[in-house]
């Protein structure tokens, strides 16, 4: 029997995994696609029922609108009339009804956090939820302090702040005639650059460090001009991050600058929100008849490293609506040769994207020309590499572009995983033409005895002499030879039905 460990890939709570298997898509009626919804929002039809008025909505009033033909819901303090959106929702009407007449923020964050709902539902906006004061006990000695409560939940700014001195990061800075160095003391051992993002735009410096489930942020409008190139170093043993700025003028700084809202805050990452930067398309190559390898250049002053098992969100404006989709970056080649990798490789991020002719996002990204821009978020995910430290045998079950999350993991284990014994890929596709990076997989198969790739086709030609079929318990029982090692990791990624069948 297939043994799927509790630790899976992508991680169960990863937004990428949620996007593919956390909920089931339902067939939509003709004329109910995303583009149809966009056209409806631009038609001038009153989707709120209030003729353009915005109102404050009490919890009691919100609760009255809990039917399919009269459905209001609250997301982050804003109330929307989603009655007209019911038939356009890819997850089905029943999924929306789970938050009918109530605060749907938590449900939304579980399954849709990457969706730009404020753009998608802007024509459905009713107004704000009415804020009412509640009393909470500050501590046993100081008595009661009044705080604002939004629909029964504390406002996130102070409630989410972590104040424990022994855990909270801090920062300091020093300067020379030529440089300004900001040092972030994370108080964490083995701190990696993969969990640090730095952006410098219009003289505003933004540095974010992810520590477990928390995010530490520096946000400063600098006092003086600096060069766009920023160097970031991680002192892993000491848990320090150094952000080095090059002064344009050799003057002494009295302060770093003006601290903006959110500066020096340490809160749950899920409450931080996504930060995007503009990235330029610099190359686009065909991997197959319907899959492209796209290379984007990061803006100067925005070093970005995407950890293994993590993804980013790409955002495009389509007919005036901002549409967001999660994608996993890949290496430009299946296994990178460090000696042949360009020095500026970290300046570029690659994506392998399948183009769906009836899709809402991929056709638009396929239309991008060299030099066009897309917005790219910070990395998201929760796949700690510490969980594979003792794994000796890896089994990868992939269908189509489900291969993409596994590329960087393959790169990692072949380069840095000293106890690797076996890595076996079962790659499911319809036809031979659908097999992505087939030649590279075969080359790796021949070059490294620890790796084995098996191609399995569901619609092969008569000439195909390889494995045939679809994912099933019978097929997996036949093909996956049980490892004689206890430490095994099985990774699975692909379309909804593929993943559900593989896990079941």
PEVENPE-V430524 format. One record per helix or strand of 2 or more residues. SS is the DSSP state (H for helix, E for strand). FROM is the first residue (numbers start at 0). TO is the last residue. If there is no record, write none. Layout:
ss: {SS;SS}
from: {FROM;FROM}
to: {TO;TO}
This chain:
ss: {H;H;E;H;E;E;E;H;H;H;H;H;E;E;E;E;H;E;E;H;E;E;E;E;E;E;E;H;E;E;E;E;E;H;E;H;E;H;E;H;E;H;H;E;E;H;E;H}
from: {14;33;54;58;65;69;77;85;92;104;116;121;124;131;142;152;155;169;178;192;195;203;213;230;239;256;264;268;275;290;310;320;328;344;347;361;372;384;392;399;421;431;437;450;466;472;487;495}
to: {21;40;56;63;66;74;80;87;96;110;119;123;128;138;149;153;158;174;184;194;200;210;221;234;246;258;267;270;287;296;317;326;329;346;353;365;376;387;398;415;428;433;446;456;467;478;492;502}
